[in-house]
Amino acid sequence: MKSNKEKKTPLLKPINSVFFVTENGPTEIPIENIDADTIGQKAYGLTCLPRQWTLPFLVISRIFFQKYKNNTVQNNNLFTKCCEYILETTKLIGFNEDEDIIIRSSACTEGLEERGKYFSIKGRLNNLYILLEDYFNKLAIDEILTGENVPLIIQKYIEPISAKGHLSNERRCYKDTRDWLGEFEDARKKINSPFQINLRNWRKEIVIGNLIDKPLICNLSAYVSEVLKIPAAWAYRQKLRLHFEWVWDGKIIYIVQADQEYNVVGTDPTKISKEKFNIEDKFIPKCLEEINIEHAKKYNKIKNVFTYLKLGLSITKLYVLENQSVIESLSKGYITPELESDIKFLVKGSLVIRMDLATDDIKRRQLLPRTEEVRDFNKALKWLISKSGEIKKQTTDSIAFIFHNFIPATASAFALASPKERKVQIEALWGLPEGLYYNAHDKYIVDTKTPKTDELQQKLNEFNIYKTLNFKHFFVSPNEQGNWEVKVLKPPFDWGTTIRKEDWIKQIALESRRIAEEEGTPLSIMWFIDVSLEGIKTKILPWYHEYFDPKKSSRALTHRTKTPFDKTLTIRTSADVVELRNESNSTKPRIRRVRIQLQEEKLLRDKNTLRLIGELCHKIGAVIVLEGGVLSHAYYQLIDTKAIVEVLHPFSNYEEKRDFNKLVRDKISTNIELGGEIVNKSKLSGEPLLKALREKLVEEAFETLDAIDKNSIVDELADVNEIVEGILSQINVTKEELLQRQKQKRMKAGGFKEGIILLETRNPTPITKLKENNYSLFEEKNTVKSEYLKLDERLLMNQIYGIDRSTDRREHPAASEAILRLKIPIVRDNWTASTTEIGSDELINDVRAKITGSRIGSKIHIELSIFSQYIQLNLPFEEADSVSDKKLEDS
């Protein structure tokens, strides 16, 4: 798919000069001469940041890597010269000799679309030669980076001992540039938590002023999002869309990367040509037949049409070829003159040919072959000969080819409706229905207010519509030649509602209810939206429906924690499918997540490809991440392979039943009931209620501990206070009595505002006190001075959260036992401990166990890993060498 990046001067402008190392030595590039082609995209972004917000860095010219690739003989001299120049430059920007550094790429093409494509190396400046050579070696053998122009960044490195993360107002995150999505990765928990920054001047205006000359100081995790409002406001004032990467060492936040999002030249989905040639009133078939009730008895797609006709819904003209002898001739490459005449007439307009089978097997009927728009007789004939031959080899069922005009519509939808069920769920996306299989889309839930279909029309204006509008990047649409291709949506359609009129949404819901009632079963119904076709007055057109199995529709609830060793594969083309197949044959596959974003037209409806992807993912235990809808054919095909499918955009109330079994606020169940859900609840009193409240207090205390910003902390403290009041009510104690008790304790021992940590206490003898304080024996001293000791925060945390660990080993007559005893602070977020190895001559492999724990909220998650080491092949080289040496000595 061709690039949609708009070629224009970037809005992000350098505000600092940069030191640049070339083969002639270091130089300082002034602001006005800085460009991304010279120093690369990543370095360019860093020069645009206020100097106090990032870490010192320099850039190495791409010429060093180019010469390294092309001239291996002089590498030593090259590296010596390069390192000398780098060390000279680091002195100019204030690096120490043993400074921690990071070497990163800054390719000229390394923008947002290439994030994560490149790698980095960390180490000490005094080990520069080895680090740089190692980095160049990796670049030289990286197949993905072959041919890239890669300047390098050497930057001071700060270990994110507290946290790191991202902050972005890219269009995919939010529609408005003033809204930001952040990610906070706690360095101890290794768990990512999202947060939002919504800049509103009427709430609190952030005056940038001299803030750009100050570092981003932050002493508390709760204030990370508050401090990050400063760079967010700085970017918003310039109307920029940026993606920041940041690290926090517990004192200062540093921005280590700033990538700009460029405008894209997308496609307006409403501009699709609507001047389609219509042949309904002119065509008199010679071989084909207009569909009739006999066809409907055999073929499901035709049966659906007669359901719509019975309900008074509009349809387009459909013609069918089901003469099996004619189809048999086609499979052998022969076409009758009558069929040739029919096709030649139909291709004068935009013709689409679909296929159906006379079978009750829903899986076999799904994703059958169909053409794109066909405007050429030879192309239509070639397709018919090819597909009739293929399908004849696969089935003995009767085959039907269905011919009709292309339906010009700006959008498509799948609707879920069930008999007597008042709510209808709709998934919609611009363009053709195939786009819904794999791409982000909008969701609508329509409450029709009554389970009775005969009351729907009179209640139409009372229908409630609940919308979830997502960022939509891709859709499927015909090009000028009639070929269907994946396109990028043009703003504002990427965030705009797909179904533009609420009357259309309500009508889809109403008619879907009627269709489901007529069929007497839950249905997924395909709709064309904003139709422009001669002879069709309605703007919404039902096209196909099939049974919806609610047992297969639930979102996968198994989430695997991603590790640094896991790999994500995005499948766009046939080559990506080949990569997945190769990975499945590996003894240790690393792919753990597979995203499906098919962009080759031939793959969009290929059920064999879908089945293969599902089976391969099931084989290697990879999770399929699906942005597409759960009401479409593709979802069913993937689920049937037994693969785990995670749906990124599920219906918010999609689960029919959710278990809580927890104490909740008094009005929660009532609010849920008002939302239309059925609630099963119970009520506690007396001692069980008091126990539940005390347990709830512990749960909320953990949630307060885990809150990542000021607002979240205040919210959790409000919950804590509510529970405290509930406990007081149960034990008949007033709030005033509690406050009086609090006052008494504060008068006696103080509060917790000064942050005093008690490290240890001693009770020395009088003589020791005199020696330590230089007192005379006869001086009267009634108090002993205590001092505040300066202690490294990391060491202090290690002492507070330290794990008491002991091991033991027992030998039994027929077994060896390794014992691991642990005492772990309940507030510790994560920990790991291992047993010693158990091994003996009788054992095939040595065995070792590792137990890992993590606290998520008030629950402890435990993972136990058992390691069995591979046996080293014992080759008698040493022994053979010694024997040979002995023979030589004897001779």
N, C-alpha and C positions, 0 to 999 in steps of 0.2 A: 504494500500500500504506500503510495507516495507520501512524502513529508507534507504536513500541513502547517509547518512553522512559517509565520509571516516574516519575510525578510525586511527588517527595518532597524534603525539605530536603537540600541537598547536604552531604556529610560534610566536604568541604574548607572550612575556616574561615579567614576573614581574621585576620592577626596583626599587620598594620600599617595605620595610617591612610593616606589617599590625598588628594592635592591635586586638587581638582575645579574646573574653570573653567566658570562659568555666565554668562549675560548680565548678571548683577548683580556679576560680579567673581569672583576666586578664593576658594575656601573649602577648609578641610581637613575631610574626612569622618572622624569617629572610627570605630574598629574596629566598634563595636556597631551603627553605622548603615549599614554598607556592604552593598549588595545588587547582584546582577548586573543587575537591571532598570534600575538607575540608571547604572552605569558600564560595563556590558557584560561578557560572559563572559571575554574575554581579560584585561581589567584586573582583574576579580575574582580570576582565578587568580594574577596577579602579587602582589596584596595578601596572598595566603596563603603566600607564600614568605618565608623569612628574608631580611631586608633586604640582608644581605651577599652573598646568592647571586644577586641580579639587579642590573640597572642602574637608576638613578634615572628616574622617569617621572611624568607627570601625565596627567589625563584631561580631555578637552573634552566638554562636554555636547552631546547630540544636537540641542539647540535651535538651535545655530548652523547645522548642515546643513539642518535643516527650514526655517529662515527663508531660507537661501540658495536652496533649491529654489523657494520660494513667492514670493520678493520680489527680483527682479533689480535694481530701481531703487536700493535702498539697500545694495547689496552692498559698496560701498567703505567706507561707514560701519561696516557689520557687521564687515568684516575688520579695519579699523583698531582697533575696540574689542576684538575677539577677540585680535588679536596683542598689543595692549598688556597685556591680562590674562595671556596666556601668558608673555610676557617677564617680567612681574612675578613670576609663579609660579616660573619657572625660576631666578630669583635666589634664591628661598627654598630650593630643593632643590640648589643648588650648581652650576648649569650656567655655563660660560663663554660669552662673547658669540659666539665662533666655534666653539662646540661642534658636533661631528657629531651629528645627530639622525636619527631615523626616525619617520615618521608612519604609524601602523597603525590599522586598524579595530578596534573592540571591540563588535561587534553583540551584541544581547541573545540572539540565537539562535546565536551563533558558538561552537558546541561542537565535539566531535570529528567529528561527521558533516559539519560545514561546513568542515573544514580545507582550505586551498588555494582556497577560494571567493573570498576577498577579496585585496586587493593592498596594497602599501606603497610609500612614497616616502622616499628618503634625501637628505640635504643638510646645509647649515649653518644654525645657529640664526639667524645674521644675514641669512639669505635666507628667513626664515619666511613672509613675506607671499606670495611667489611660490609657495613649496612648498604652503602651505595652499590657495591658490586652485586650483592645479593638481590637488590631491587632491580637492577638492570638485567640480571640473568632471568628473573621471573618475567619481566616485560618482554624479553626477547623470545621466550618460548610460548607466550600466551597467544593462542590462535585467534582469540577474539580481538586482541589489540594489534595484530599484525597490520602494519601500514599506517597506524595512528601517529600523529605528531604529538609527542608527549613531553612538554616541559614538566619539571618536578618542583614541588614545594617542600622546603625544609622549614619546619615550624617548631617553636617551643611546645613541648608536650606537657599537659597537665592530666594526671590520672584522675578520672572522675570518681573519686572515692565516695562522693555523696550521691550524685545523680548525673544523668545526661538525658538528651532527648531531642525532640524536633518541635518546630513551631512553624505553621504554614497558613497562609491565606490564599493558597492556590484555588483556582475556580472549582476544582473537584472537591474541595473542602467546604467552601461557602460561596454563595452567590455574591455577597458584598465584600469589598476589600477591607472593611472595618472589622470583620469577624474572622477569628483565627482559631485553628484547631491545634492543640498541643499534645505532646506525648511525653510523659515523665517516666523514665526508667530508673527505678531505685537500684543503686549499685549493690546493695546488700540483698534485696529480695529477688532481683533479676526478674521483676514483674513490671510490665508496662501499664501505666494508668493514663487515660486521656483527660484532658482538661480543655476548657474553652476560654477565650478572651474575646469579649464583645465590647468594642470601644464605643461609648456613647457619651458625648460631651455633656448632655443634660444630667448624666449621673455624676461623672467626675472627669473633667478635662485634664489631660496630661499635657503640661506645657514642657516641650522638649528643651528649649532654651540652652542653658549650659550643661544639660544632662549628657550631651554628646561628648563633653570633655571629662566626664567622670566614669570610673569603672562601674559595672553593674553589680553593686555590693548586695549580697544576700546571705544572711546568717541563719535563716530558718527555712526548712523545706516548705512550710506553709506559705512563704512569701515568694516562692519561685515564680508562680504565675503572675503575681503582682509586679515583680521586677521586670519580667518579660513583656509587660505592657509597654515599657519604654521603647525597645526596638520595634514593637508592633506599631506603636503610634508614629514613630519616626518613618517607617515604611508607608503607613497609611497617608501621612501628610503628603507624600510624594506620589500617591496613587499607584503604588507598586504592588505587584503580587510576588511574594518571595517565599522561599522555603529556607528556614534557618536550621542549622544543627548547633546545639549548645552543650557545654559541659559545665558542671558545677563542682567545685572542690570543697564546698562547705562554707566558703567565704565570699567568693566572687563567681559570677556566671560569665563564661567566655563564649562568644559566638565563633565557631570554627569553620562555618561554611554558610554561604548565602547565595542561593541560586534563584535567578529570576525566571518567572513564567512568562513566556511570550504569547502574544495573541495568536490564535490559529485561524486559518481561512477554512472554515467548515462549510457544510452544505445546509441550505434552508430547506427543510423537509416539505414545506408548503408550496414550494416552487416546482414540484414534479409536474411534468406536462399532463394536462387533463384533456387534451384534444385527441382522444383515441378514436380510431375508425370503428364504427359499430356496424355489425353485419346482421343484426337480428332480423330485420324486416326484408332483407334481400337474399338471404341464403336459403336455398332449397337443397337439402342433402341428397346425395345419390347412394352413398354407402353408409354413412353415419346415420344415426337415428336420434330424434329428440327423446329425451329421457321419459320413461313412462313407469307406471306402477309395477310392471313386471320386473323392470330393472331394479326398482327399489326393494323388491323382495330378496334380491341376491346380493346387492352391493350397498354397503353401509353409507358411503358418501352420497349416493343417490337417494337412499331412504331418508337421510337427513333433510334433503331438499323438500321432500313431500311433507315432512313434519312442519317445515316453515310455511309451506303453501296452505296446509290445513289451518294454521294459526293466523293466516292472512298477512304474512310477512313478505316483503319484496325479495325476489331472487333475479338472477340473470339467466339468460338462455344457456342450457347445457346440452351437448350432443355426445353420444356415446358410440364407441366401437367395441362390441362384445362378440362379434362373429368369430368363433374360435378358429375356424378354417382360414379366415382372412389373416388373423393374428399368427397362425402357424406359418402361413406363406411369408408374412413379414419377417418372422424369425429366421427364415432361409434367404432373405434378401429380395423377395418378390413383392410388388405392390400392384393391386388391381387398378385398372383405369378409373373406376368409379371413386375409389379412395383417393387416388392421385388428384382427381378433379376437385374433390371436396377440400383437400388440404391446400391446394393452390389458391382456392377462393378464400379460405380462412386466414392464410398468412398475409393477405392484403391488409388486415388489421393486426393488432398485437395479440397473437395466439398463445395460449398456455395449454399444455397437455399434461393431465394428471393420470394416475393409475390407481386401480382398486382391485382387490381380490375378493372372491366369493368365499369368505371364511369368517367364523365367529372369533377367531384368535386375534384379540386386539393388538397384541405385540407385533404380529405379522402385518397388520394393516397400517401400523405407524411408520412414518418416514419413508413411504414408498417413493420411488423416483418421480420427478416431475421436471418439466422444462422451465427455463426462464421465459422471457418474452421471445417468441419465435416470429421472425418477419421474412424468413427465407424458406422456400419449399425444400431444398436439398438438406438444410439443417434439420428441419422437422422430420424428413424421411430417414435421415441417418440416425436420429435419436430413436425413432420408433423401431427400426430394424435392430439396433443395439439392445434396447431394453426388452423387447419381446424375446429376443434370443436368450438374454440373461435370465429373465424370470421363468421362461419355459424350462430351464435346466434346474430351477430351484423348487418348483411347485407343480402339482397336478391340478390345482384349483383353477376355476374359470377366471380369466383375466378380462378387465375392462379398461379401455383408455377413454378418458373424459376430456372433451374439447370445449373451451370457452374463451371469451375475450379476457384480456388482462383487466383486473379490477383496479382502476386508478383511485387510490386512497392515500391520504397523508399519514395515517397511523393504523395500528392493528392492536387487538386486545384478545386476551383469554379471560373468560368469566366463569366463576364457579358458582353454580346454583344447585339447590337440593329441594325436593318436594317438602312443603310445609316449613321450610327454613326461611326466616324473614331477611337474613343478611346475605348479600351477594358480594363476592370478592372478585376484584378485577385487576389484572396486570396489563399495562399498556405501554407501548413504545412507538415512536415515529417509524414510518416505513412499513416494510413487509413483516409478516408474523415470524419469519426465520430469525429476525433480530432479537426476538424475545427469548430464544433458546439459550443464549449465552451472555447477554448484555444487561447492564443496569437499566432499570425501567421505573415507572411510577406505579404506585399501588393505590387502589380505591376500595373502601368498604362502604357499601350502601345498605342502610337499614330501611327496609321497605315498610316497616311499622305494623305489618300484619302477616300472619302465616297463611291467610286465605287468598288465593289467587283471584277470586272474583271481586275482591275489594281493592286490588292493586291500582286500577285506573283512577278510582276516586281519591286515593291517597297519594297519587303521584307527586303532587306539590309538597307533600309533607315528608317525603323521603329525606333522610339525613345522609350526607356524604362526608366520609372521613378520608382525607387525602394524605398520602406520604409521597412527597415529590423528591426524587433522588437526582443526583448529578448523572446525566446520561451522556456518555462520550461517543459511543458508536451506535449506528443503526444500519439496516440493510435496505438498499433501494436500487432501482434500475438505473443504469447509465444511459447515455444517448443512443447506444447500440442495442439497448434492451437487455444487456447482461446485468445480473444482480450482483452487487458488490457491497462490501462493508465500507461505510463512509463515516466521517467525523461530523458531529452536529455543530452547527454554527450557533454561537450565543445570540440571543437569549434562550434558544430552544433547548439548550442542554439542561437548564434549570426550570424551564417553563413547563406548565402542565401539558401532558400529551393529549388528553381529551379536553379540547378548548372550551366546550360548552357544557354546563351542568345538565342541561336538558338531554344531551346525548348520554351522559353517564346514567341519568335516571331511566332513560328509555332502554338502555342496554340491560340494566338491572331488572326492569319490569319484564322485558321479553325473555330474558334468561330464566326468570322464575317460571314463566309460562311454558317454555320449552322443557324445562326439567319436570314440571308437573305433568306435561303430556307424555313424556317418556317414563315417568315414575321412578327415576333413579338420579343420584347425584351426577352432574355433567360438567365437563370442561368444554366451553363453547367458544369457538373462534369468531371474532368479529372484525370487519373492515370499518374504518372510521373516517368520516369526512369524504364520502364516496362521491365521485363525479363521473357518472356514466349515463349515457343517453337511454331514456326509457325508465330510469330508476329515480324516483323522486326522493326517497329517504336518504339521509346522510350516514346511516349506520346499516350495515348489511351482515346478517349471520351467514357463516360460510361452512362451518363443520362443527360437529360435537361428538364426544365419546364419553364413555363411562369414566367417572373419576373415583379412584380407589383411595379413600381417606387413610387407610392403613399404610399406604406407601408415601403419603404426602407430608409426614411430619419431618421437621428439620432434624438433622443429625445432632445429637446432644453430646457426642463424644468429642472433646476438644483435646488435642495433643499439644502439650507445651513445646514450643519450638526451641531447639537447642542450637548452639553455634555450628554444629556439624550437619544440621538439616539443610536440605536444598529445596528451593521452590522452582518448579518448571512451569512456564506459561506455554500452552499449546496453541499456536496460531496457524501453523502450516504442517504439511505432511512431514517435513524434516523434523519437526518437534515430536511428532508421533514416533518416528524412527529412533530418536534419542531416548524416549521413554521405553521403547522396546529393548534397546541396548542396555538401559539401566536395569530392567527387570531380569536380565540374564547375568547381572553382576552378583558375585557372592555376598557383597555387602553394599546393597543399594543405599544411596544417600538421599534420594528424592523422597520427601515426606509430604509435600503439598503440591498439588497440580491444579493450576488455574486453566480453565478452558475459555479461550477467546478466539474462536475460529474465524479466520479472515479469508480463506480460500473458498470460493463459491462451491466447488465440488465437494467440500467437506461439510457444508452447512446442514445438509439433510442426509448425510451418509450414516445410516445406522450401524454399518459394519465398523466404521471408524469409532463411533461412540462406544460400541460394545467392546472393541479392542482396548480403548482407553480405560474403560471401567474395569475390565478383567485384569489389565496390567497393574492398575492402581490397587486392586484387591490383592493381587499376588504379592506386591512389595509392601503392602500396608500403608499406602499413601492416601491422604485425604484429598478428595476432589473439592475444590473451592469454586462454587458456581454463582455467578452474578445473575444468571438468567432466571426465568420464572419457574415456579413449581407446578404450574398448570399446563405446561407445554409437553410435547412429545419427548424432547431431549432428556428432561428430568426423569421420566419414567424409564427410558432406555438405560440410563446410568444406574438407577436404583436397582433394576433387575439384575445387574451384574454382581450384586452384593457388596459393591464398593461403598465406603463411607462418603456421603455427600454433605458438605456444609453449604447452606444457602446463605449468601451474604445479605439478601434482602427478603427475609421472611415476613409474612403478615404478622403484625405486632400481637394480635390476639388469635393467632392461628391454632395454637395448641387447644384441643378441646377440653383437656383436663390438666390442671397443675396442682401438685401437692405442696402444701406449705408446712402444716403441723407446727405452727409457731404462734407465740403470743404477739398480737398486733394491736395498734391503736384502736380505740373504741369505735371510730367511724369508718375504718377501712372497709369492713365487710359491707356496710351500707352503701358506700361509694361504688364498690364493685357491682353491687346489685343494680344501682342506678344506671350503670353502664351496659346493662342488659345481660350480665352473666349470672349463672346460677351458683350460689355459694352454699357449701356445707360447712357448718361451724358448730362449735361447742362452747361451753362457758365454765370457767373455773371459779372457785370461791374458797375462802378459808386458807388452810395450810398449803394446798396445792397451788393456789394463786400466789401466795407469798413466795413460795419456792420458785415459781415461774418468773416472777418479777425480779428476784435476785439473780437468777440465771440470765435474764434479759439485760440486767445492769452490766454483767460481765461482757456479754456480746456487744453492747453499745460502747463499752470502754475500749474494746479492741477496734471497733470502727472509728472511734476518736483517734486512737493511736495510728491508724492507717490513713486518715484523712490527709490529703496532699496540699490543700490551700486553706486560706483563712475562712472563706465562706463554708467550706465543707466541715471544718472544725466546729464552727458556730452551730451548724445544723446538727452535728452529732451531739454537741453539748446540750442542745435543746432537747434531744431525745433522752439524754441521761437525766436531765432535770425533770422531765415528765415521768420517767420511771421512779425517780427518787420520791416524787409526790405520790405516786401510786403505792409505794412501799409504806410511806408515812401514813397514808389512809388506812392501810391494812393493819398497822400496829397501833393505830389511834394516837399518833404523835402529830402535833401541829408543826407548820413550817416555822413558827416563831420559836418553838422549843428547839428545833434543829439549829436555827441561827444562833440561839443563845449558847448551845453546846459548842458550836463552831467558834464563837467569840471567846469562850473560856479556854479552849485548846490553843487558840491563836495567842492569847495573852500569856499562856504558860510556855509554849514552844515556838511561837511564830508561825508564819505562813510558808508559802513555797515560791515567793516572788523573786528571791535573790539568787536562786540557782546554786545553792551550796551542796556540794557532794561530800559526804563523810567518807574519807578514805580509810582511816584507822583511828583507834584511840589507844592511849597508853596511860598508865597510872604509876609514874616514876616515884622513886624514894625521895625523901627530902634532900639528901646529899646530891642526887642526880639533878634535881631542880636547881640547886645552888650552882653547880658546875655549868649547867647549860645557860643560866641566866646571869652569872657573875654576881649573885647576891651575897651579902655578908650573912654570917650565921645568925646575927642578932637583928638584922633588918626585918621589918614587919611587911610581909607580902602575902596578900590574901588571894591573888589571882595568878593564873598562869597564862602567858601569851600563847595564842595559837596563830599560825601563819597560813595564808593561802598559797598552796604549792602550784607552780605552773606544770601542767601535765598535758602531753600530746592528746588531742581529742580521740584519735584512733586508739591509742593505748588505753585510754579511759574506757572507751566503748568495749574493748576486748576484755577488760577486767569485769565490767558490769555484765556483759553477755557471754562470759566465758563458759566453756563446757567442761564439767568434771568427767574425765574419761578414765576407765581402767579396763584392762584386758586380762583374761586368764585362759589357760589351756588345760584340758583334761584328756587323758588317754584312757579309753575303754577297751575291753578285750577285742571288740570287733569294730571300733570306730574311734575317730579323733573328734574332739569337740572344742571349738573356739568360742569363748564367751566375751561379749562386749557389754560393759555397763556404762550407762550415760546418765548424767544429771544435767538437764537443759533448762535454762530460764524460759518461762512460758511466753515472755514477750519477744523472744528471739524470732526473727523472720524466717531464717533458713539455716540449715546446718548439714554437715556430712561427716560420717565417721565410718571407718573400715575395720574389719577384723584382720587378724594376722592370717597368713596363708596356712592352710592345712594340707600337708603333703606327706606321702610315704612311698616306699618302694612298691607297695601293692596298688597305690592309686595310679590311674592312667594320667590324670592331670592334677596339678595343684589347684585348690579351690579357695576363693576368697570372696567375702561378702561385703557389700557396701550398702549402708542405709542412709537415705537422704530424707530430710524432713523440711517442710515449708509450712508456714502459718498463713492462711488466707482468711482474713477476718478472725472469727473465733474458732475456726476449725483447723486441725493439724492434718496435713497431707503427708503420708509416709510412702516412700518408694524403696523397695528392697531389690538390689541387683546382686546376682550371683555370677562371679567370674570364674571361668575355667580356662586356664592358660594352655596355649598350644605347646605341644612337646617339640623340643628342638631335636632335629635329626642328629643322632650321635655318630659322626663320621670319624674314623680312626686315623685322621691325618697326623696328629701329634705322635701317636704310637708308631705309625709307619715311618715318619721322619726319623724317629729315634733309632729304629731298627736299621734303617739305611745308613745312618751315621755310624752305628756300631760296626756294620760290615766294612765300611770304609776304613775305620780305625784298625780292624783286624787285618785288613789287607795291607 
